[in-house]
Amino acid sequence: GIPNKNLEELGGRPLVARAVEAALACPGVERVVVSTDSPRIAEVARQAGGEVPWLRPDHLATPEAREWDAWKHLVDWLEEQGDLPDRLLVVPATAPLRAVADLERCLDASAEPGVDVVLTVSPAARNPWFNMVTVDEAGRARLVLEPPERIHRRQDAPVVYDVGTVAFVVDPRFVQRATSLYDGVVRAVEVHPSTAIDIDTLVDLEVARSLHA
């Protein structure tokens, strides 16, 4: 929704630079590799301390390309270099208000036996059991999820969470064999909504700038 979004600035720093710096500040992170198809973003990432060994191939730089496939491309390259890590911490540039402490919490959670993926969540403002609807061609609205009994207060609805982009931690071997985050055992780490702002629109960017000020 925002052209060259990862080069937009918050607090005087481009979003991609803030992501690199947060990853470098996280204990346990040995190296930071940035995957991008943009030479401009690559240069800013290098200046912030990240490695950019290549630009993403064309098939991973289309609007239809999945981020999962970009992760797999990186993991396969690391394996070819003989440097496959035991865990991959993914730090998207779109959550610039993340706390380094939350990255550490995600890494700690990923060490639990049997966990394939760690992701961050925060309480959702809307609830599919109560105040989220689908609308058909005639304009008729129905709840996204119909509860067994009608829910009249938001507080009585089952608690649901928004998945954020603060961080993901994945087992590289899982990335190579799976096709989605949810193919394996997924562990959630709850973070504060103020640190989980995900920049998708100009409104999101202005909200993040206001919170950062």
C-alpha angles and dihedrals in degrees: 000000000000120000112235087001096169090060093055111113131237118180090356094302128102114246093244091052091051090052093050092047093049091052092047090051092055114099111235095034108120100181140001118221119186121209114203140137093214122093089202093054090044091056094048090048091052091050088054092053103266128131118238105183094170143353118256114268116254095256090060094048100065127104088249095052117113122229087223090065090051088054090050091049090054094045092049090050092050090051091051088053091051090243105107108157124222089237135016117216110201115202110184116207091229097078102062097162094062119135119233088222089063090054088054091049090052092051090049091051091050090061091065112110116268097011114139099173137020120196135172126245138182130191110281120241091213129046125210090211093055120014109012119091143178118226122211128211091273092055095253115148128214131175114266089232121025111216120218087245126025113266114217101179128050090224090062095055120100110269114256131183139213115234109231136199097233090114146328124202117197138177103243091219089055090053090054095052103033133069100207142023090248096056090088143032107308121198119197126214114195117224132182113272091234090063094043100064106142114207108226103131138026088258090057089051093051091048090052092048090050092050091047094050 
